[in-house]
Amino acid sequence: MESNPSIEKATFFCPVCNAITESVLLFSYQYNVNYQDELQGSGINVELFKCLNCGNPILTNEDYLEIEGEYFPQNKFVLFPEKESAFVAKAPKSIINSYREAEKCYKANAYEASVIMCRKGIDAICVEKGEIKGKLLDKLRNLKDKDLLEVTFFNWANRLREFGNIGAHSHDSEITKEDARDCLDFFEALIMYLYHLVNKYADFLKRKDLI
Ligand SMILES: [Zn+2]
């Protein structure tokens, strides 16, 4: 890279400080660098920052284009610390554990294992909601019949259950990265719906004296 794109200081949300703090750049490097000629190219820039308040490390990743010596950053995101949705943290422990495990598997490219953990998490949700007997499909259907699960969520959960079955029992069908991502996204959406939105709505009704 012709020019140094890195700013020496930046502000990030620091989870240790639980605040937006100033950070200082310690190190950076570029990879996937591809130059058409001396002045035009692209690559990925990784930067390591240190929170000036507590010393916590923050690692970022951004795509960049360089055109006639000018640096254009794109899609910057934080690689570390990983942020977990606040509503996931509010879910019961058995469900959080499955979710974190599924995430871990996904990041390790273990897609089948990730889908199986998602299925386990869905089962944990059913149990937590009082459905302890029968097959997962029956439990989900009961939750739908009790109006705890909207029909779209039921259909989606059912698909995920099928994926989980493929992961657990089939040696022929392959679980792709996209399948695993879909399962994780759905699992997260289900947690948000059942342990965040539903409670939020109840709080709203209470606050407005509607119940
Ligand atoms: Zn900090």
Residues whose N, C-alpha, C, O or C-beta is under 5 A from the ligand:
A	BS01	ZN	C14 V16 C17 T21 C51 N53 C54 G55 N56
